[in-house]
Amino acid sequence: MLKKLILIALTGLIITSCSSSLDTTNLTAEERLAYSIKLYENEDYQEAAKEFEALLLQFPGSAVSDDAQYYLGMTRFKRGEYIIAAYEFSKLIKGMPTSEFVPQSQFMLAECYYQLSPDYSLDQKYTKKAIEEFQVFIDFFPLDSKVAEAEKKIDELNDKLARKEYDTAVIYEKMEYTKAALEYYENVMEIYHDTKYAPLAHYNKINLLVSKNRNQEALDAANSFLKKYPNDSNYSSVEKIKTSLESKLSVRNKNES
C-alpha cells in the first residue's frame, strides 16, 4: 500500500513535464515506474512497453520490478499481443512468487489464452489451456473477487469443447461410422456432463442405437436418460421410445422362449 502511495505522489511530480521532453535516464526506479504507468493510463502502450522493459533492464530486482513486470504484461495484453502477454505474466508468477501481483497475473495469464481461444470448429489447444489456467487461479486464490468470472469463463469454454465433440459425433453418424459416433456421444455425456450438449448427445445416442436395432442397449440408454434429465425437452419423446422398445423386447423374448 505504501509503495502505491509513493508512486501516486511521484506521478504528480514527474508528469508535469511533457512526455516527449522528459529524460528518463536519470530517474529512480520508482520515478520511472510512475512515468511508465502514466503512459499506460494514457493508452500510449507502445511507449509504455518500452519504458517498462527499460526499467526492468536498468533496475533488475528493484522493489518495483514486479509492478513493472505486471504492467508490461498488461501493456502487451492491451495491444492484443496475447502470446507475449502470457509469457510476461508467466514470468512474474514463476520469478516473483511472493509479489502482490501474482493473483492478478494468474487471472490475466488465463485471460490471454481465453482471448486466443478460436471458433469451436478449429483446434482447441488454447481453449484447453485457458480452462487449465483459470482452474489454477480458482484453486490457488479461491477468495479472490474474480473467481466467479473465472468459473463463468470455464463454463463457456467447456461448452465450446462440448460443441466440437458433439458436432464431430453428428458428422460420424451421418457418415454411418456408428462406432466412432457412439464414442464421441459418450465423450460428451461423460466429459461434458454439465453442458447443454450432454442431454443432446444422450438423446442422439438412443436414436442411433434404435436405428441399428440395438434395442437392449437403446433401452438401457433411455432409462438412464429419464433418470438424469427429468426436465429435458426430449423427455416425453424418450418415454415413447422406451415404451416401444419394451414392447419389442417383450415380443422377442416370448418368441425365443
C-alpha positions as CSV (number, residue, x, y, z in Angstrom):
1,M,0.0,0.0,0.0
2,L,2.9,2.4,0.9
3,K,4.5,1.6,-2.4
4,K,1.4,2.6,-4.3
5,L,1.0,5.9,-2.4
6,I,4.6,6.8,-3.2
7,L,4.0,6.0,-6.9
8,I,0.9,8.2,-6.9
9,A,2.9,11.1,-5.4
10,L,5.8,10.6,-7.8
11,T,3.4,10.6,-10.8
12,G,2.2,14.1,-9.9
13,L,5.7,15.3,-9.7
14,I,7.1,13.7,-12.9
15,I,4.3,14.2,-15.3
16,T,4.5,18.0,-15.1
17,S,6.9,17.6,-18.0
18,C,5.9,16.8,-21.5
19,S,6.5,13.1,-22.2
20,S,8.4,13.9,-25.3
21,S,10.9,16.1,-23.4
22,L,11.3,14.1,-20.2
23,D,14.7,12.5,-19.9
24,T,14.1,9.2,-18.1
25,T,17.7,8.0,-17.9
26,N,18.4,9.8,-14.5
27,L,15.1,8.8,-12.9
28,T,15.0,6.4,-9.9
29,A,13.2,3.1,-10.4
30,E,10.1,4.5,-8.6
31,E,10.1,7.6,-10.7
32,R,10.5,5.7,-13.9
33,L,7.7,3.3,-12.9
34,A,5.4,6.2,-12.2
35,Y,6.2,7.8,-15.6
36,S,5.6,4.4,-17.4
37,I,2.3,3.8,-15.7
38,K,1.2,7.3,-16.7
39,L,2.0,6.4,-20.3
40,Y,0.0,3.2,-19.9
41,E,-3.0,5.0,-18.4
42,N,-2.9,7.4,-21.4
43,E,-3.1,4.4,-23.7
44,D,0.3,5.0,-25.2
45,Y,1.0,1.3,-25.0
46,Q,3.9,1.2,-27.4
47,E,6.0,3.8,-25.4
48,A,4.8,2.3,-22.1
49,A,6.1,-1.1,-23.1
50,K,9.5,0.3,-24.0
51,E,9.7,2.1,-20.6
52,F,8.7,-0.9,-18.6
53,E,11.2,-3.1,-20.4
54,A,13.9,-0.4,-19.9
55,L,13.1,-0.2,-16.2
56,L,13.4,-3.9,-15.8
57,L,16.8,-3.9,-17.5
58,Q,18.1,-0.8,-15.7
59,F,16.9,-1.8,-12.2
60,P,16.8,-5.6,-12.0
61,G,15.5,-6.9,-8.7
62,S,14.3,-3.5,-7.5
63,A,11.4,-3.0,-5.2
64,V,9.2,-2.1,-8.2
65,S,10.3,-4.8,-10.6
66,D,7.0,-6.8,-10.0
67,D,5.0,-3.7,-10.8
68,A,6.9,-3.1,-14.0
69,Q,6.6,-6.8,-14.9
70,Y,2.8,-6.8,-14.3
71,Y,2.2,-3.7,-16.3
72,L,4.4,-4.9,-19.1
73,G,2.1,-7.9,-19.4
74,M,-0.9,-5.6,-19.3
75,T,0.6,-3.4,-22.0
76,R,1.1,-6.4,-24.2
77,F,-2.4,-7.6,-23.5
78,K,-3.9,-4.2,-24.4
79,R,-2.0,-4.3,-27.7
80,G,-3.6,-7.7,-28.5
81,E,-0.2,-9.4,-28.2
82,Y,-1.7,-12.3,-26.2
83,I,1.2,-14.8,-26.6
84,I,3.8,-12.3,-25.5
85,A,1.5,-11.1,-22.7
86,A,1.0,-14.7,-21.4
87,Y,4.8,-15.0,-21.4
88,E,5.2,-11.8,-19.3
89,F,2.5,-12.8,-16.8
90,S,4.0,-16.3,-16.5
91,K,7.4,-14.7,-15.9
92,L,6.1,-12.8,-13.0
93,I,4.3,-15.8,-11.5
94,K,7.3,-18.0,-11.7
95,G,10.1,-15.5,-11.0
96,M,8.3,-13.3,-8.3
97,P,6.1,-15.8,-6.4
98,T,5.7,-13.5,-3.4
99,S,4.5,-10.5,-5.4
100,E,1.1,-9.0,-4.7
101,F,0.6,-9.1,-8.4
102,V,0.6,-12.9,-8.6
103,P,-3.2,-13.4,-8.3
104,Q,-3.9,-10.7,-11.0
105,S,-1.2,-12.2,-13.2
106,Q,-2.6,-15.7,-12.9
107,F,-6.0,-14.4,-13.9
108,M,-4.6,-12.4,-16.8
109,L,-2.5,-15.4,-17.9
110,A,-5.7,-17.4,-18.3
111,E,-7.4,-14.4,-19.9
112,C,-4.7,-14.3,-22.6
113,Y,-5.5,-17.9,-23.6
114,Y,-9.2,-17.1,-23.4
115,Q,-8.7,-14.3,-25.9
116,L,-6.7,-16.8,-28.1
117,S,-9.5,-19.4,-28.0
118,P,-10.8,-19.7,-31.6
119,D,-14.2,-20.8,-33.1
120,Y,-15.3,-24.2,-31.8
121,S,-14.6,-25.8,-35.2
122,L,-10.9,-25.1,-35.1
123,D,-8.1,-26.5,-33.0
124,Q,-8.9,-26.0,-29.3
125,K,-5.4,-26.1,-27.6
126,Y,-5.8,-22.5,-26.4
127,T,-9.3,-23.2,-25.1
128,K,-7.9,-26.1,-23.0
129,K,-5.0,-24.0,-21.8
130,A,-7.4,-21.2,-20.8
131,I,-9.5,-23.7,-18.8
132,E,-6.4,-25.1,-17.1
133,E,-5.1,-21.6,-16.1
134,F,-8.5,-20.4,-14.9
135,Q,-8.7,-23.5,-12.7
136,V,-5.3,-22.8,-11.3
137,F,-6.4,-19.3,-10.4
138,I,-9.5,-20.7,-8.7
139,D,-7.6,-23.3,-6.8
140,F,-4.9,-21.0,-5.5
141,F,-7.0,-17.9,-4.9
142,P,-10.5,-19.2,-4.0
143,L,-11.4,-15.9,-2.2
144,D,-10.4,-13.6,-5.0
145,S,-13.2,-11.3,-6.3
146,K,-12.6,-12.6,-9.9
147,V,-13.3,-16.3,-9.1
148,A,-16.9,-16.0,-10.2
149,E,-15.8,-14.6,-13.6
150,A,-13.2,-17.4,-13.9
151,E,-15.9,-20.0,-13.3
152,K,-18.2,-18.5,-15.8
153,K,-15.5,-18.5,-18.4
154,I,-14.6,-22.1,-17.7
155,D,-18.3,-23.0,-18.3
156,E,-18.2,-21.0,-21.6
157,L,-15.1,-22.7,-22.8
158,N,-16.3,-26.2,-21.8
159,D,-19.4,-25.5,-23.8
160,K,-17.2,-24.8,-26.8
161,L,-15.3,-28.1,-26.4
162,A,-18.5,-30.0,-25.9
163,R,-20.0,-28.5,-29.1
164,K,-16.9,-29.5,-31.1
165,E,-17.2,-33.1,-29.7
166,Y,-20.9,-33.2,-30.3
167,D,-20.7,-31.9,-33.9
168,T,-18.0,-34.5,-34.6
169,A,-20.3,-37.2,-33.4
170,V,-23.1,-35.9,-35.6
171,I,-20.8,-35.9,-38.6
172,Y,-19.7,-39.5,-38.0
173,E,-23.3,-40.6,-37.6
174,K,-24.2,-39.0,-41.0
175,M,-21.2,-40.8,-42.5
176,E,-22.6,-44.0,-40.9
177,Y,-19.5,-44.5,-38.8
178,T,-21.6,-45.9,-35.9
179,K,-18.8,-46.9,-33.6
180,A,-17.0,-43.5,-33.8
181,A,-20.3,-41.6,-33.4
182,L,-21.2,-43.5,-30.3
183,E,-17.7,-42.9,-28.8
184,Y,-18.0,-39.2,-29.4
185,Y,-21.5,-39.1,-28.0
186,E,-20.2,-40.9,-24.9
187,N,-17.4,-38.4,-24.6
188,V,-19.8,-35.5,-24.5
189,M,-22.0,-37.3,-21.9
190,E,-19.1,-38.2,-19.6
191,I,-16.6,-35.4,-20.0
192,Y,-19.0,-32.5,-20.6
193,H,-21.9,-33.8,-18.5
194,D,-22.7,-30.4,-17.1
195,T,-23.1,-28.7,-20.5
196,K,-26.3,-28.4,-22.6
197,Y,-24.8,-30.8,-25.1
198,A,-24.8,-33.8,-22.8
199,P,-28.6,-34.5,-23.0
200,L,-28.5,-33.9,-26.7
201,A,-25.7,-36.4,-27.1
202,H,-27.6,-38.9,-24.9
203,Y,-30.7,-38.4,-27.0
204,N,-28.9,-38.9,-30.2
205,K,-27.2,-42.0,-28.9
206,I,-30.6,-43.6,-28.1
207,N,-31.9,-42.9,-31.6
208,L,-28.7,-44.2,-33.2
209,L,-28.9,-47.4,-31.2
210,V,-32.6,-47.8,-32.2
211,S,-31.8,-47.3,-35.9
212,K,-29.2,-50.1,-35.7
213,N,-31.7,-52.4,-33.9
214,R,-29.5,-52.5,-30.8
215,N,-32.7,-52.4,-28.8
216,Q,-31.4,-53.6,-25.3
217,E,-28.6,-51.0,-25.4
218,A,-31.1,-48.4,-26.5
219,L,-33.5,-49.3,-23.7
220,D,-30.7,-49.0,-21.1
221,A,-29.7,-45.6,-22.6
222,A,-33.3,-44.5,-22.5
223,N,-33.7,-45.5,-18.8
224,S,-30.5,-43.7,-18.0
225,F,-31.7,-40.5,-19.8
226,L,-35.0,-40.5,-18.0
227,K,-33.2,-40.6,-14.6
228,K,-30.7,-37.9,-15.5
229,Y,-32.8,-35.4,-17.4
230,P,-36.4,-35.3,-16.0
231,N,-36.9,-31.7,-17.2
232,D,-35.4,-32.1,-20.6
233,S,-37.4,-31.1,-23.7
234,N,-36.9,-34.6,-25.1
235,Y,-38.1,-36.4,-22.0
236,S,-41.5,-37.3,-23.4
237,S,-40.0,-38.5,-26.7
238,V,-37.6,-40.8,-24.8
239,E,-40.6,-42.1,-22.8
240,K,-42.3,-43.1,-26.0
241,I,-39.1,-44.7,-27.3
242,K,-38.8,-46.7,-24.0
243,T,-42.3,-48.0,-24.3
244,S,-41.8,-49.0,-27.9
245,L,-38.5,-50.8,-27.0
246,E,-40.0,-52.6,-24.1
247,S,-42.8,-53.9,-26.3
248,K,-40.4,-55.1,-29.0
249,L,-38.1,-56.8,-26.5
250,S,-41.1,-58.5,-24.8
251,V,-42.3,-59.9,-28.1
252,R,-38.7,-61.1,-28.9
253,N,-38.3,-62.8,-25.6
254,K,-41.7,-64.6,-26.0
255,N,-40.7,-65.8,-29.5
256,E,-37.3,-67.0,-28.2
257,S,-39.0,-68.9,-25.4
